[in-house]
Amino acid sequence: MANKSIVTQREQNRLVIRLRERFDSQDNKNFQSAYQNQKDVESYWIDFQDVDFMDSSALGMLLILRSWAGFEKADITLFNIKKPILDLFSVSQFHKLFKIENLTNEDEED
């Protein structure tokens, strides 16, 4: 399934959702459709490789996905995250709610 902002790919019982440069309120309907229209999904992998900007509504969309997938039982991994987005997740303490993996090297500065 593809649209202007989101591409999904099934890998057996894993759903990979690839986001675009901006992940914001305009993506709400498309993001929810990306996972709500899938059956027998055991894990969700959200690919942030192209994401340069996200707002608070995008954080809320991830929380809604977590609710949809079963709260504490949800198997959700956020990956390929650039440093500015990773910093936002850190401040929001998303590491307590989601698996966060695979920081991209292009934005590491230390």
Biopython code that builds the backbone (N, CA, C, O; Angstrom):
import numpy as np
from Bio.PDB.StructureBuilder import StructureBuilder

atoms = [
    (1, "MET", "N", (0.853, -1.177, 0.000)),
    (1, "MET", "CA", (0.000, 0.000, 0.000)),
    (1, "MET", "C", (0.894, 1.233, 0.000)),
    (1, "MET", "O", (1.856, 1.304, 0.765)),
    (2, "ALA", "N", (0.587, 2.187, -0.840)),
    (2, "ALA", "CA", (1.413, 3.379, -0.887)),
    (2, "ALA", "C", (0.520, 4.615, -1.022)),
    (2, "ALA", "O", (-0.540, 4.566, -1.645)),
    (3, "ASN", "N", (0.959, 5.698, -0.439)),
    (3, "ASN", "CA", (0.331, 6.991, -0.666)),
    (3, "ASN", "C", (1.440, 8.025, -0.599)),
    (3, "ASN", "O", (2.616, 7.665, -0.535)),
    (4, "LYS", "N", (1.092, 9.282, -0.613)),
    (4, "LYS", "CA", (2.113, 10.318, -0.656)),
    (4, "LYS", "C", (3.027, 10.330, 0.557)),
    (4, "LYS", "O", (4.165, 10.789, 0.462)),
    (5, "SER", "N", (2.553, 9.835, 1.698)),
    (5, "SER", "CA", (3.344, 9.989, 2.906)),
    (5, "SER", "C", (3.795, 8.691, 3.546)),
    (5, "SER", "O", (4.769, 8.688, 4.299)),
    (6, "ILE", "N", (3.129, 7.610, 3.273)),
    (6, "ILE", "CA", (3.380, 6.386, 4.021)),
    (6, "ILE", "C", (3.396, 5.194, 3.076)),
    (6, "ILE", "O", (2.553, 5.074, 2.187)),
    (7, "VAL", "N", (4.366, 4.321, 3.283)),
    (7, "VAL", "CA", (4.442, 3.073, 2.533)),
    (7, "VAL", "C", (4.477, 1.942, 3.547)),
    (7, "VAL", "O", (5.224, 2.002, 4.524)),
    (8, "THR", "N", (3.678, 0.920, 3.321)),
    (8, "THR", "CA", (3.692, -0.230, 4.210)),
    (8, "THR", "C", (4.198, -1.448, 3.464)),
    (8, "THR", "O", (4.048, -1.570, 2.249)),
    (9, "GLN", "N", (4.800, -2.342, 4.225)),
    (9, "GLN", "CA", (5.299, -3.588, 3.657)),
    (9, "GLN", "C", (5.085, -4.687, 4.686)),
    (9, "GLN", "O", (5.423, -4.521, 5.857)),
    (10, "ARG", "N", (4.528, -5.802, 4.255)),
    (10, "ARG", "CA", (4.341, -6.954, 5.136)),
    (10, "ARG", "C", (5.525, -7.886, 4.991)),
    (10, "ARG", "O", (5.949, -8.204, 3.880)),
    (11, "GLU", "N", (6.050, -8.315, 6.105)),
    (11, "GLU", "CA", (7.093, -9.327, 6.153)),
    (11, "GLU", "C", (6.598, -10.398, 7.114)),
    (11, "GLU", "O", (6.900, -10.356, 8.307)),
    (12, "GLN", "N", (5.843, -11.354, 6.599)),
    (12, "GLN", "CA", (5.126, -12.365, 7.369)),
    (12, "GLN", "C", (4.186, -11.661, 8.345)),
    (12, "GLN", "O", (3.269, -10.968, 7.905)),
    (13, "ASN", "N", (4.383, -11.815, 9.652)),
    (13, "ASN", "CA", (3.487, -11.187, 10.622)),
    (13, "ASN", "C", (3.986, -9.828, 11.107)),
    (13, "ASN", "O", (3.457, -9.279, 12.074)),
    (14, "ARG", "N", (4.990, -9.292, 10.445)),
    (14, "ARG", "CA", (5.534, -7.978, 10.782)),
    (14, "ARG", "C", (5.039, -6.971, 9.748)),
    (14, "ARG", "O", (5.054, -7.228, 8.544)),
    (15, "LEU", "N", (4.601, -5.822, 10.249)),
    (15, "LEU", "CA", (4.207, -4.724, 9.374)),
    (15, "LEU", "C", (5.243, -3.621, 9.509)),
    (15, "LEU", "O", (5.470, -3.102, 10.601)),
    (16, "VAL", "N", (5.867, -3.268, 8.397)),
    (16, "VAL", "CA", (6.826, -2.163, 8.367)),
    (16, "VAL", "C", (6.114, -0.953, 7.770)),
    (16, "VAL", "O", (5.544, -1.022, 6.681)),
    (17, "ILE", "N", (6.159, 0.158, 8.507)),
    (17, "ILE", "CA", (5.544, 1.406, 8.050)),
    (17, "ILE", "C", (6.658, 2.421, 7.850)),
    (17, "ILE", "O", (7.341, 2.796, 8.802)),
    (18, "ARG", "N", (6.839, 2.866, 6.612)),
    (18, "ARG", "CA", (7.882, 3.842, 6.281)),
    (18, "ARG", "C", (7.245, 5.216, 6.136)),
    (18, "ARG", "O", (6.290, 5.409, 5.383)),
    (19, "LEU", "N", (7.800, 6.161, 6.879)),
    (19, "LEU", "CA", (7.257, 7.517, 6.906)),
    (19, "LEU", "C", (8.035, 8.441, 5.981)),
    (19, "LEU", "O", (9.139, 8.109, 5.548)),
    (20, "ARG", "N", (7.460, 9.600, 5.679)),
    (20, "ARG", "CA", (8.104, 10.591, 4.814)),
    (20, "ARG", "C", (8.823, 11.649, 5.645)),
    (20, "ARG", "O", (8.971, 11.489, 6.856)),
    (21, "GLU", "N", (9.266, 12.717, 5.012)),
    (21, "GLU", "CA", (10.078, 13.752, 5.650)),
    (21, "GLU", "C", (9.389, 14.414, 6.833)),
    (21, "GLU", "O", (10.013, 14.651, 7.868)),
    (22, "ARG", "N", (8.116, 14.709, 6.682)),
    (22, "ARG", "CA", (7.341, 15.344, 7.760)),
    (22, "ARG", "C", (6.301, 14.351, 8.263)),
    (22, "ARG", "O", (5.512, 13.809, 7.488)),
    (23, "PHE", "N", (6.314, 14.126, 9.560)),
    (23, "PHE", "CA", (5.314, 13.256, 10.189)),
    (23, "PHE", "C", (4.531, 14.161, 11.124)),
    (23, "PHE", "O", (4.997, 14.504, 12.210)),
    (24, "ASP", "N", (3.327, 14.546, 10.687)),
    (24, "ASP", "CA", (2.547, 15.521, 11.444)),
    (24, "ASP", "C", (1.054, 15.239, 11.317)),
    (24, "ASP", "O", (0.655, 14.188, 10.817)),
    (25, "SER", "N", (0.244, 16.172, 11.765)),
    (25, "SER", "CA", (-1.205, 15.975, 11.827)),
    (25, "SER", "C", (-1.821, 15.639, 10.471)),
    (25, "SER", "O", (-2.856, 14.975, 10.418)),
    (26, "GLN", "N", (-1.220, 16.075, 9.401)),
    (26, "GLN", "CA", (-1.758, 15.770, 8.074)),
    (26, "GLN", "C", (-1.663, 14.283, 7.743)),
    (26, "GLN", "O", (-2.336, 13.809, 6.828)),
    (27, "ASP", "N", (-0.837, 13.547, 8.479)),
    (27, "ASP", "CA", (-0.651, 12.118, 8.231)),
    (27, "ASP", "C", (-1.587, 11.236, 9.049)),
    (27, "ASP", "O", (-1.558, 10.014, 8.908)),
    (28, "ASN", "N", (-2.407, 11.829, 9.890)),
    (28, "ASN", "CA", (-3.207, 11.045, 10.830)),
    (28, "ASN", "C", (-4.029, 9.952, 10.146)),
    (28, "ASN", "O", (-3.919, 8.779, 10.504)),
    (29, "LYS", "N", (-4.831, 10.319, 9.189)),
    (29, "LYS", "CA", (-5.720, 9.355, 8.521)),
    (29, "LYS", "C", (-4.911, 8.273, 7.812)),
    (29, "LYS", "O", (-5.215, 7.087, 7.943)),
    (30, "ASN", "N", (-3.893, 8.669, 7.070)),
    (30, "ASN", "CA", (-3.083, 7.701, 6.332)),
    (30, "ASN", "C", (-2.307, 6.779, 7.265)),
    (30, "ASN", "O", (-2.174, 5.587, 6.987)),
    (31, "PHE", "N", (-1.792, 7.320, 8.372)),
    (31, "PHE", "CA", (-1.045, 6.497, 9.320)),
    (31, "PHE", "C", (-1.957, 5.451, 9.950)),
    (31, "PHE", "O", (-1.594, 4.278, 10.030)),
    (32, "GLN", "N", (-3.134, 5.870, 10.395)),
    (32, "GLN", "CA", (-4.063, 4.914, 10.994)),
    (32, "GLN", "C", (-4.505, 3.865, 9.982)),
    (32, "GLN", "O", (-4.605, 2.688, 10.326)),
    (33, "SER", "N", (-4.769, 4.261, 8.759)),
    (33, "SER", "CA", (-5.164, 3.305, 7.723)),
    (33, "SER", "C", (-4.055, 2.294, 7.446)),
    (33, "SER", "O", (-4.329, 1.142, 7.107)),
    (34, "ALA", "N", (-2.817, 2.722, 7.589)),
    (34, "ALA", "CA", (-1.679, 1.836, 7.301)),
    (34, "ALA", "C", (-1.679, 0.603, 8.184)),
    (34, "ALA", "O", (-1.305, -0.479, 7.730)),
    (35, "TYR", "N", (-2.092, 0.744, 9.443)),
    (35, "TYR", "CA", (-2.082, -0.426, 10.320)),
    (35, "TYR", "C", (-3.475, -0.989, 10.589)),
    (35, "TYR", "O", (-3.601, -2.185, 10.850)),
    (36, "GLN", "N", (-4.510, -0.182, 10.535)),
    (36, "GLN", "CA", (-5.849, -0.680, 10.837)),
    (36, "GLN", "C", (-6.392, -1.592, 9.743)),
    (36, "GLN", "O", (-7.268, -2.416, 10.005)),
    (37, "ASN", "N", (-5.891, -1.456, 8.543)),
    (37, "ASN", "CA", (-6.354, -2.283, 7.428)),
    (37, "ASN", "C", (-5.576, -3.587, 7.293)),
    (37, "ASN", "O", (-5.751, -4.302, 6.306)),
    (38, "GLN", "N", (-4.734, -3.908, 8.248)),
    (38, "GLN", "CA", (-3.915, -5.116, 8.205)),
    (38, "GLN", "C", (-4.454, -6.143, 9.193)),
    (38, "GLN", "O", (-4.991, -5.784, 10.241)),
    (39, "LYS", "N", (-4.311, -7.414, 8.856)),
    (39, "LYS", "CA", (-4.755, -8.482, 9.743)),
    (39, "LYS", "C", (-3.561, -9.330, 10.153)),
    (39, "LYS", "O", (-2.567, -9.420, 9.432)),
    (40, "ASP", "N", (-3.675, -9.947, 11.320)),
    (40, "ASP", "CA", (-2.676, -10.894, 11.825)),
    (40, "ASP", "C", (-1.278, -10.291, 11.936)),
    (40, "ASP", "O", (-0.285, -10.935, 11.599)),
    (41, "VAL", "N", (-1.213, -9.071, 12.405)),
    (41, "VAL", "CA", (0.079, -8.424, 12.624)),
    (41, "VAL", "C", (0.523, -8.696, 14.054)),
    (41, "VAL", "O", (-0.228, -8.455, 15.000)),
    (42, "GLU", "N", (1.742, -9.198, 14.211)),
    (42, "GLU", "CA", (2.286, -9.467, 15.539)),
    (42, "GLU", "C", (3.268, -8.394, 15.985)),
    (42, "GLU", "O", (3.440, -8.160, 17.182)),
    (43, "SER", "N", (3.918, -7.734, 15.011)),
    (43, "SER", "CA", (4.842, -6.668, 15.373)),
    (43, "SER", "C", (4.783, -5.554, 14.332)),
    (43, "SER", "O", (4.523, -5.776, 13.150)),
    (44, "TYR", "N", (5.036, -4.354, 14.828)),
    (44, "TYR", "CA", (5.001, -3.147, 14.000)),
    (44, "TYR", "C", (6.385, -2.522, 14.040)),
    (44, "TYR", "O", (6.939, -2.311, 15.119)),
    (45, "TRP", "N", (6.945, -2.227, 12.883)),
    (45, "TRP", "CA", (8.244, -1.563, 12.770)),
    (45, "TRP", "C", (8.007, -0.253, 12.035)),
    (45, "TRP", "O", (7.558, -0.247, 10.889)),
    (46, "ILE", "N", (8.310, 0.853, 12.700)),
    (46, "ILE", "CA", (8.088, 2.178, 12.112)),
    (46, "ILE", "C", (9.445, 2.740, 11.698)),
    (46, "ILE", "O", (10.319, 2.968, 12.536)),
    (47, "ASP", "N", (9.607, 2.959, 10.401)),
    (47, "ASP", "CA", (10.878, 3.400, 9.817)),
    (47, "ASP", "C", (10.891, 4.925, 9.697)),
    (47, "ASP", "O", (10.104, 5.513, 8.955)),
    (48, "PHE", "N", (11.806, 5.548, 10.445)),
    (48, "PHE", "CA", (11.931, 7.010, 10.471)),
    (48, "PHE", "C", (13.096, 7.516, 9.619)),
    (48, "PHE", "O", (13.507, 8.666, 9.773)),
    (49, "GLN", "N", (13.628, 6.698, 8.738)),
    (49, "GLN", "CA", (14.820, 7.066, 7.984)),
    (49, "GLN", "C", (14.693, 8.401, 7.269)),
    (49, "GLN", "O", (15.656, 9.168, 7.236)),
    (50, "ASP", "N", (13.545, 8.697, 6.701)),
    (50, "ASP", "CA", (13.361, 9.932, 5.933)),
    (50, "ASP", "C", (12.760, 11.070, 6.743)),
    (50, "ASP", "O", (12.593, 12.174, 6.225)),
    (51, "VAL", "N", (12.432, 10.818, 8.008)),
    (51, "VAL", "CA", (11.728, 11.822, 8.813)),
    (51, "VAL", "C", (12.709, 12.866, 9.353)),
    (51, "VAL", "O", (13.644, 12.547, 10.086)),
    (52, "ASP", "N", (12.465, 14.124, 8.967)),
    (52, "ASP", "CA", (13.265, 15.253, 9.456)),
    (52, "ASP", "C", (12.489, 16.109, 10.453)),
    (52, "ASP", "O", (13.077, 16.893, 11.198)),
    (53, "PHE", "N", (11.173, 15.955, 10.463)),
    (53, "PHE", "CA", (10.329, 16.767, 11.336)),
    (53, "PHE", "C", (9.149, 15.937, 11.797)),
    (53, "PHE", "O", (8.553, 15.199, 11.013)),
    (54, "MET", "N", (8.816, 16.060, 13.071)),
    (54, "MET", "CA", (7.555, 15.516, 13.567)),
    (54, "MET", "C", (7.044, 16.421, 14.666)),
    (54, "MET", "O", (7.823, 17.030, 15.399)),
    (55, "ASP", "N", (5.728, 16.505, 14.778)),
    (55, "ASP", "CA", (5.136, 17.377, 15.789)),
    (55, "ASP", "C", (4.459, 16.541, 16.880)),
    (55, "ASP", "O", (4.501, 15.311, 16.848)),
    (56, "SER", "N", (3.843, 17.217, 17.830)),
    (56, "SER", "CA", (3.231, 16.520, 18.960)),
    (56, "SER", "C", (2.077, 15.627, 18.520)),
    (56, "SER", "O", (1.811, 14.612, 19.163)),
    (57, "SER", "N", (1.390, 15.982, 17.444)),
    (57, "SER", "CA", (0.307, 15.115, 16.979)),
    (57, "SER", "C", (0.859, 13.782, 16.477)),
    (57, "SER", "O", (0.188, 12.756, 16.589)),
    (58, "ALA", "N", (2.060, 13.785, 15.932)),
    (58, "ALA", "CA", (2.690, 12.539, 15.492)),
    (58, "ALA", "C", (3.034, 11.660, 16.697)),
    (58, "ALA", "O", (2.900, 10.438, 16.638)),
    (59, "LEU", "N", (3.477, 12.288, 17.790)),
    (59, "LEU", "CA", (3.695, 11.524, 19.021)),
    (59, "LEU", "C", (2.385, 10.868, 19.461)),
    (59, "LEU", "O", (2.365, 9.707, 19.867)),
    (60, "GLY", "N", (1.308, 11.623, 19.373)),
    (60, "GLY", "CA", (0.000, 11.089, 19.717)),
    (60, "GLY", "C", (-0.413, 9.936, 18.816)),
    (60, "GLY", "O", (-1.022, 8.973, 19.282)),
    (61, "MET", "N", (-0.088, 10.024, 17.531)),
    (61, "MET", "CA", (-0.422, 8.938, 16.610)),
    (61, "MET", "C", (0.310, 7.655, 16.982)),
    (61, "MET", "O", (-0.244, 6.563, 16.861)),
    (62, "LEU", "N", (1.546, 7.785, 17.431)),
    (62, "LEU", "CA", (2.291, 6.596, 17.872)),
    (62, "LEU", "C", (1.650, 6.001, 19.124)),
    (62, "LEU", "O", (1.588, 4.780, 19.269)),
    (63, "LEU", "N", (1.179, 6.849, 20.017)),
    (63, "LEU", "CA", (0.498, 6.353, 21.217)),
    (63, "LEU", "C", (-0.817, 5.657, 20.862)),
    (63, "LEU", "O", (-1.186, 4.667, 21.494)),
    (64, "ILE", "N", (-1.519, 6.168, 19.863)),
    (64, "ILE", "CA", (-2.751, 5.521, 19.417)),
    (64, "ILE", "C", (-2.435, 4.152, 18.804)),
    (64, "ILE", "O", (-3.166, 3.188, 19.033)),
    (65, "LEU", "N", (-1.359, 4.067, 18.034)),
    (65, "LEU", "CA", (-0.929, 2.767, 17.510)),
    (65, "LEU", "C", (-0.642, 1.804, 18.653)),
    (65, "LEU", "O", (-1.036, 0.639, 18.597)),
    (66, "ARG", "N", (0.036, 2.280, 19.682)),
    (66, "ARG", "CA", (0.341, 1.432, 20.841)),
    (66, "ARG", "C", (-0.945, 0.921, 21.479)),
    (66, "ARG", "O", (-1.030, -0.250, 21.849)),
    (67, "SER", "N", (-1.925, 1.774, 21.608)),
    (67, "SER", "CA", (-3.221, 1.373, 22.151)),
    (67, "SER", "C", (-3.876, 0.321, 21.258)),
    (67, "SER", "O", (-4.357, -0.701, 21.747)),
    (68, "TRP", "N", (-3.891, 0.570, 19.965)),
    (68, "TRP", "CA", (-4.474, -0.345, 18.982)),
    (68, "TRP", "C", (-3.815, -1.723, 19.068)),
    (68, "TRP", "O", (-4.486, -2.748, 18.945)),
    (69, "ALA", "N", (-2.508, -1.739, 19.276)),
    (69, "ALA", "CA", (-1.733, -2.985, 19.262)),
    (69, "ALA", "C", (-1.712, -3.697, 20.610)),
    (69, "ALA", "O", (-1.117, -4.768, 20.725)),
    (70, "GLY", "N", (-2.346, -3.130, 21.627)),
    (70, "GLY", "CA", (-2.458, -3.839, 22.898)),
    (70, "GLY", "C", (-1.671, -3.273, 24.054)),
    (70, "GLY", "O", (-1.323, -4.016, 24.972)),
    (71, "PHE", "N", (-1.375, -1.985, 24.047)),
    (71, "PHE", "CA", (-0.667, -1.313, 25.144)),
    (71, "PHE", "C", (0.638, -2.026, 25.489)),
    (71, "PHE", "O", (1.533, -2.117, 24.649)),
    (72, "GLU", "N", (0.756, -2.536, 26.725)),
    (72, "GLU", "CA", (2.008, -3.152, 27.176)),
    (72, "GLU", "C", (2.365, -4.393, 26.369)),
    (72, "GLU", "O", (3.538, -4.756, 26.281)),
    (73, "LYS", "N", (1.371, -5.047, 25.781)),
    (73, "LYS", "CA", (1.615, -6.248, 24.974)),
    (73, "LYS", "C", (2.070, -5.902, 23.558)),
    (73, "LYS", "O", (2.495, -6.782, 22.809)),
    (74, "ALA", "N", (1.984, -4.645, 23.196)),
    (74, "ALA", "CA", (2.315, -4.222, 21.841)),
    (74, "ALA", "C", (3.795, -4.428, 21.553)),
    (74, "ALA", "O", (4.654, -4.110, 22.375)),
    (75, "ASP", "N", (4.079, -4.967, 20.371)),
    (75, "ASP", "CA", (5.455, -5.149, 19.906)),
    (75, "ASP", "C", (5.697, -4.117, 18.807)),
    (75, "ASP", "O", (5.441, -4.369, 17.630)),
    (76, "ILE", "N", (6.195, -2.954, 19.215)),
    (76, "ILE", "CA", (6.403, -1.840, 18.290)),
    (76, "ILE", "C", (7.844, -1.382, 18.392)),
    (76, "ILE", "O", (8.344, -1.091, 19.479)),
    (77, "THR", "N", (8.510, -1.321, 17.231)),
    (77, "THR", "CA", (9.895, -0.859, 17.176)),
    (77, "THR", "C", (9.966, 0.374, 16.294)),
    (77, "THR", "O", (9.471, 0.373, 15.167)),
    (78, "LEU", "N", (10.586, 1.429, 16.815)),
    (78, "LEU", "CA", (10.855, 2.650, 16.058)),
    (78, "LEU", "C", (12.323, 2.576, 15.657)),
    (78, "LEU", "O", (13.183, 2.378, 16.516)),
    (79, "PHE", "N", (12.629, 2.732, 14.365)),
    (79, "PHE", "CA", (14.020, 2.552, 13.939)),
    (79, "PHE", "C", (14.419, 3.518, 12.838)),
    (79, "PHE", "O", (13.586, 4.216, 12.258)),
    (80, "ASN", "N", (15.744, 3.539, 12.564)),
    (80, "ASN", "CA", (16.339, 4.470, 11.592)),
    (80, "ASN", "C", (16.026, 5.918, 11.952)),
    (80, "ASN", "O", (15.558, 6.695, 11.119)),
    (81, "ILE", "N", (16.290, 6.259, 13.188)),
    (81, "ILE", "CA", (15.880, 7.552, 13.735)),
    (81, "ILE", "C", (17.054, 8.534, 13.717)),
    (81, "ILE", "O", (18.135, 8.228, 14.221)),
    (82, "LYS", "N", (16.838, 9.691, 13.145)),
    (82, "LYS", "CA", (17.852, 10.745, 13.145)),
    (82, "LYS", "C", (17.900, 11.407, 14.517)),
    (82, "LYS", "O", (16.924, 11.379, 15.267)),
    (83, "LYS", "N", (19.034, 11.996, 14.831)),
    (83, "LYS", "CA", (19.274, 12.528, 16.170)),
    (83, "LYS", "C", (18.206, 13.515, 16.657)),
    (83, "LYS", "O", (17.769, 13.385, 17.800)),
    (84, "PRO", "N", (17.763, 14.485, 15.864)),
    (84, "PRO", "CA", (16.733, 15.412, 16.378)),
    (84, "PRO", "C", (15.438, 14.701, 16.778)),
    (84, "PRO", "O", (14.808, 15.071, 17.769)),
    (85, "ILE", "N", (15.048, 13.698, 16.024)),
    (85, "ILE", "CA", (13.836, 12.944, 16.355)),
    (85, "ILE", "C", (14.099, 12.067, 17.572)),
    (85, "ILE", "O", (13.238, 11.928, 18.440)),
    (86, "LEU", "N", (15.280, 11.479, 17.636)),
    (86, "LEU", "CA", (15.648, 10.667, 18.800)),
    (86, "LEU", "C", (15.627, 11.520, 20.069)),
    (86, "LEU", "O", (15.178, 11.059, 21.118)),
    (87, "ASP", "N", (16.107, 12.753, 19.977)),
    (87, "ASP", "CA", (16.069, 13.664, 21.126)),
    (87, "ASP", "C", (14.625, 13.929, 21.567)),
    (87, "ASP", "O", (14.341, 13.981, 22.763)),
    (88, "LEU", "N", (13.729, 14.093, 20.617)),
    (88, "LEU", "CA", (12.310, 14.292, 20.935)),
    (88, "LEU", "C", (11.749, 13.065, 21.655)),
    (88, "LEU", "O", (11.014, 13.198, 22.633)),
    (89, "PHE", "N", (12.095, 11.879, 21.172)),
    (89, "PHE", "CA", (11.650, 10.650, 21.834)),
    (89, "PHE", "C", (12.214, 10.553, 23.245)),
    (89, "PHE", "O", (11.531, 10.095, 24.160)),
    (90, "SER", "N", (13.447, 10.981, 23.418)),
    (90, "SER", "CA", (14.081, 10.922, 24.734)),
    (90, "SER", "C", (13.369, 11.849, 25.724)),
    (90, "SER", "O", (13.055, 11.446, 26.844)),
    (91, "VAL", "N", (13.121, 13.072, 25.310)),
    (91, "VAL", "CA", (12.420, 14.037, 26.162)),
    (91, "VAL", "C", (11.013, 13.536, 26.495)),
    (91, "VAL", "O", (10.519, 13.748, 27.602)),
    (92, "SER", "N", (10.385, 12.882, 25.549)),
    (92, "SER", "CA", (9.029, 12.353, 25.732)),
    (92, "SER", "C", (9.018, 11.003, 26.439)),
    (92, "SER", "O", (7.953, 10.451, 26.716)),
    (93, "GLN", "N", (10.192, 10.480, 26.728)),
    (93, "GLN", "CA", (10.377, 9.188, 27.394)),
    (93, "GLN", "C", (9.720, 8.043, 26.626)),
    (93, "GLN", "O", (9.174, 7.113, 27.219)),
    (94, "PHE", "N", (9.783, 8.128, 25.306)),
    (94, "PHE", "CA", (9.205, 7.076, 24.479)),
    (94, "PHE", "C", (9.982, 5.767, 24.595)),
    (94, "PHE", "O", (9.451, 4.708, 24.260)),
    (95, "HIS", "N", (11.218, 5.820, 25.060)),
    (95, "HIS", "CA", (11.992, 4.588, 25.242)),
    (95, "HIS", "C", (11.345, 3.675, 26.283)),
    (95, "HIS", "O", (11.645, 2.483, 26.334)),
    (96, "LYS", "N", (10.473, 4.222, 27.098)),
    (96, "LYS", "CA", (9.757, 3.421, 28.096)),
    (96, "LYS", "C", (8.525, 2.740, 27.499)),
    (96, "LYS", "O", (7.984, 1.807, 28.092)),
    (97, "LEU", "N", (8.083, 3.200, 26.333)),
    (97, "LEU", "CA", (6.859, 2.700, 25.720)),
    (97, "LEU", "C", (7.096, 1.894, 24.445)),
    (97, "LEU", "O", (6.279, 1.051, 24.074)),
    (98, "PHE", "N", (8.223, 2.160, 23.776)),
    (98, "PHE", "CA", (8.519, 1.543, 22.488)),
    (98, "PHE", "C", (9.956, 1.026, 22.480)),
    (98, "PHE", "O", (10.803, 1.500, 23.237)),
    (99, "LYS", "N", (10.213, 0.058, 21.624)),
    (99, "LYS", "CA", (11.591, -0.335, 21.349)),
    (99, "LYS", "C", (12.150, 0.704, 20.382)),
    (99, "LYS", "O", (11.518, 1.032, 19.377)),
    (100, "ILE", "N", (13.331, 1.213, 20.689)),
    (100, "ILE", "CA", (13.954, 2.204, 19.819)),
    (100, "ILE", "C", (15.316, 1.658, 19.415)),
    (100, "ILE", "O", (16.158, 1.365, 20.264)),
    (101, "GLU", "N", (15.521, 1.524, 18.093)),
    (101, "GLU", "CA", (16.734, 0.900, 17.574)),
    (101, "GLU", "C", (17.292, 1.658, 16.386)),
    (101, "GLU", "O", (16.597, 2.416, 15.709)),
    (102, "ASN", "N", (18.577, 1.420, 16.162)),
    (102, "ASN", "CA", (19.162, 1.712, 14.860)),
    (102, "ASN", "C", (19.237, 3.195, 14.502)),
    (102, "ASN", "O", (18.747, 3.606, 13.450)),
    (103, "LEU", "N", (19.839, 3.988, 15.362)),
    (103, "LEU", "CA", (20.050, 5.397, 15.049)),
    (103, "LEU", "C", (20.856, 5.512, 13.768)),
    (103, "LEU", "O", (21.879, 4.843, 13.622)),
    (104, "THR", "N", (20.419, 6.338, 12.845)),
    (104, "THR", "CA", (21.171, 6.521, 11.611)),
    (104, "THR", "C", (22.468, 7.245, 11.905)),
    (104, "THR", "O", (22.509, 8.103, 12.786)),
    (105, "ASN", "N", (23.504, 6.925, 11.202)),
    (105, "ASN", "CA", (24.829, 7.501, 11.423)),
    (105, "ASN", "C", (24.972, 8.908, 10.868)),
    (105, "ASN", "O", (25.841, 9.653, 11.321)),
    (106, "GLU", "N", (24.161, 9.289, 9.918)),
    (106, "GLU", "CA", (24.357, 10.556, 9.235)),
    (106, "GLU", "C", (24.178, 11.769, 10.132)),
    (106, "GLU", "O", (24.724, 12.831, 9.832)),
    (107, "ASP", "N", (23.435, 11.649, 11.215)),
    (107, "ASP", "CA", (23.206, 12.798, 12.088)),
    (107, "ASP", "C", (23.905, 12.693, 13.428)),
    (107, "ASP", "O", (23.698, 13.545, 14.292)),
    (108, "GLU", "N", (24.721, 11.679, 13.627)),
    (108, "GLU", "CA", (25.448, 11.566, 14.886)),
    (108, "GLU", "C", (26.547, 12.619, 14.933)),
    (108, "GLU", "O", (27.327, 12.766, 13.992)),
    (109, "GLU", "N", (26.594, 13.337, 16.025)),
    (109, "GLU", "CA", (27.597, 14.376, 16.189)),
    (109, "GLU", "C", (28.116, 14.333, 17.614)),
    (109, "GLU", "O", (27.514, 14.949, 18.494)),
    (110, "ASP", "N", (29.192, 13.643, 17.871)),
    (110, "ASP", "CA", (29.768, 13.607, 19.211)),
    (110, "ASP", "C", (31.245, 13.437, 19.155)),
    (110, "ASP", "O", (31.900, 13.386, 20.196)),
]
sb = StructureBuilder()
sb.init_structure("model")
sb.init_model(0)
sb.init_chain("A")
sb.init_seg("    ")
for serial, (resi, resn, name, xyz) in enumerate(atoms, 1):
    if name == "N":
        sb.init_residue(resn, " ", resi, " ")
    sb.init_atom(name, np.array(xyz, "f"), 0.0, 1.0, " ", f" {name:<3s}", serial, name[0])
structure = sb.get_structure()
